């Protein structure tokens, strides 16, 4: 799985050329590449829109996993104001305020924008990332403290790419170019993280392989599994599960396929280990110049038995004549397995006369 955004290299190279221009000249150059967009919803309004497409080669992900990852990643970047995740539309939207210019003259001016960001999955093969804003928030400072002397807002379209008649030509020129540089830096980091952290998330990849394996088995046997018995403490893996496909009369376990009619018998074998109780004393036995302090603590440990349950299944198939399933001390799991196999034996539709089917037997070793 690879994420590729051709626009990143294109615009990063463009930003590197900024040092060759004065701020107003560079803003005019950028104006040709980043025009304002009109709003169909609000006629007369114009917006800054920065939009790009990530192409996803060999996509191996579930849309929900990607949306959750994007939401978590955006939250880490402090962009999670008013965040919404729409799993049906495959979209994450959020807003955030960030600084785009700091111009120093007689007064210091700091310009911020409140931008809306959206990440939209398209056909599971592309990710569209877009940023939108239409207003600059200009704060004027007369000292080095963090309290502005005054603040006001200007529509971007009124000072695009800077105000020709106002006193903030350089400030808004830097705000216009600074906003695009900040956004493309954000997009660049997102691209890097998707290609490293998300693409190499072993837990996610294992889950996807598991889901694909399940889908493949469903296609092979033409039905969903009637029952799946698995160890919930282990990572999902079809090879570690017993999958019963009643519609196809098949059992799948450890890569082997067994017909229901080939099951002969099932047996629970318990090999318990007895650990006798003991009495132990914990504490000090300290002696100073002949004087002893023996304030020890005596603890009695009761005897206990550690069970080791094993389910043994005999099968009338030379390729897989025997299934051995160890459940350790988990007796309920052993009983669940036996009950499933007993059901299959009781409901067999074909029984060769020369093979005797039996139910469950239980052995307990001494």
Order of alpha helices (4+ residues) and beta strands (2+ residues): beta-alpha-alpha-beta-beta-alpha-beta-beta-beta-beta-beta-beta-alpha-alpha-beta-beta-beta-beta-beta-beta-beta-beta-beta-beta-beta-beta-beta-alpha-beta
